[in-house]
Amino acid sequence: MTKQEIVSSISKKTGIDKVTALTAVEAFMDTVKEALVNNEENVYLRGFGSFILKKRATKTARNITLNTTMTIPEHYIPAFKPAKEFMDAVKDISAE
């Protein structure tokens, strides 16, 4: 599902115009990005899931073409952790 499809679905379900729905969706995405980029806090949406930062440890990687090794420093990556209710709903679909 694309962002435009999400906007259309929200517009149909709520009765608001697509421009307003698009503004709301983009504002939500910007808010989540800002919270994670500024390392302020994780974003928790009860019943849906959490947008979190995961810490990747320092590791050694190999470039097999040049036969060299390099160290990749520790860093953070964004991740989504679905809520238990969400996971259970998806499991129920796959069980059918």
Residue, then its C-alpha position, 0 to 999 in steps of 0.5 A: m500500500t502506498k502513501q497515496e492509497i493510505v490517504s485515499s482510504i483515510s479520506k473515504k473512511t473519515g469524509i475529509d478531503k484528500v489534501t487534509a488527509l495527506t497533510a495529516v499523514e505527512a505530519f505524522m511521518d515527520t513527527v515520527k522521524e523528528a522524534l527518532v532522529n533527535n533521539e528524543e524518544n521512541v514513538y508508542l502507538r497503543g494497539f499498533g506498535s512502536f517506532i524505536l531505535k536499535k543500536r548496532a554494535t561495532k563490527t568488522a566487515r570484509n571487502i572480498t574484492l580488495n581482500t581488506t577488512m574495515t571496522i563499521p562503527e556502532h550506529y542506530i537504525p530505525a525499526f518498527k515493533p508491532a504490538k501484540e494485538f497487531m501480531d495476533a491479528v496477522k497470525d490469525i490471517s495466516a492461519e486461515 
